[in-house]
Amino acid sequence: MSEREIYEYEIADGKVYIRIQAARCHTYWSYADDSSPGEKVEELRSRVRIGTSPDFDTDVDLGFVKVRGRKYTMDYITEHLADGWLRETSYTGGFRNDRGQLVGYSAKAWDVLEAIHNEALDRFHEEHPEWVTESARLLFQGKASAARHNASRLRLEADKADAEAAKWQARIDELGAAE
């Protein structure tokens, strides 16, 4: 699988697109009981981006699903948890109606849109179980790339510091030669 591969699902008189994202490290403290000091736990959470357009834009002209005859869009980055899916909120994403307004939790369409979201992700997860590993690989590649970049930057800084030290050492040597 490649990072840019997009999976398409026809659902609810429209289409939903899914792209694998880099996983996220979720860190928290776990306590066995009230008296234990607890331990730090790092949990890897695989993520995908799901939307109604292949560009992951919430413009209804680029893609939609229909609920009771109305067009709706969605754009979420979603984490896979042991018991389901956790949507990450964003300023421009979410469930939106055909006027671009966010769909409220109390709206009748909300439950249907959530069911569409979860059904598409469950189908994707079942058909492509390797996506979890791919998501982790994307995270690790990003971390490795950042570490290599940081190491390169630190080597440049070290080279500059070595040059500065050599300059001062030359001045010290000049003082010794003058005596």
Secondary structure, 3 states (H helix, E strand, C coil): CCCCCEEEEEECCEEEEEEEEEEEEEEEEECCCCCCCCEEEEEEEEEEEEECCCCCCCCCCCCCEEECCEEEEEEEEEEEECCEEEEECCCCCEEEECCCCECCCCCHHHHHHHHHHHHHHHHHHHHCCCHHHHHHHHHHHHHHHHHHHHHHHHHHHHHHHHHHHHHHHHHHHHHHHHC
